[in-house]
């Protein structure tokens, strides 16, 4: 028997992508309610891209979704859903569709960090991160209302996705940076790298955070250069991230779309094929400009950077190890201190009592371990 055409029946697994910025629910600005049906048609299925003239079949392996009902006020100025109901609704939907993973939306200024902690404690490892929208809630990103939420993010090692906007606005990148500096271990993502701007302020803040180590900032690609085939902003940003004083920091850039908003699916604005075109344009720009590194760079920005930050979280394991070692070292020091203290007591007693030599005893007094300083 002659076997022919083996190649044609073999599956070539497409490249996987993670879109870390998706939504569902009601968005008043677009007079739209996006359901699972509106968003789920791409996830887990092949998506045909055109990368630098070559057709590729790829897969959107995961999308990270936040519930717009938690970020929309109704006609009576009430939030459509509170932090518990809206986030649980999204979590339950993600259980049916495991390729979707939920953010917990934080209603800073209206809700409570205790709600978010309850959700995370009762549903361990289910929420990939926290989502903030300073514009919707009209709360300056550097205000104290965010801090209890950021403490939860720090405690549970959760990245925080912040809508970032124009300089001076509630969601000004500099204000987000100020907040992030108070929690330098928490990954804070500047969504849109300053929506509606030339992105330079957000990019300067991102690069400053890398060079100084004052905060742990990231950026996503949503709406950046989306109308410009050459993608000059992202091209320059990637080149600068490759050359920081801390070495290659392109891990700080994450592919996100913001679908189904705007051209992705908004009534009257939707452009068919916009999703695949948008991702194709990004990958084509990388392929054209970064030559030998292009494939790896593309895979990292569109998949591995988010996989590490939100799912594998080796960064958090390292932090936990540091916490463990610090606690362990503190334990060893305390034990040593207690032993030394006991020894001191014994020596002190022996020295003091036979000869009543206060001078010798004083020498020991000065070297007595300061246990209370270590606790
Ligand atoms: Zn968004």
Boltz pocket constraint, residues with backbone or C-beta under 6 A from the ligand:
constraints:
  - pocket:
      binder: B
      contacts: [[A, 21], [A, 22], [A, 23], [A, 191], [A, 258]]
      max_distance: 6.0
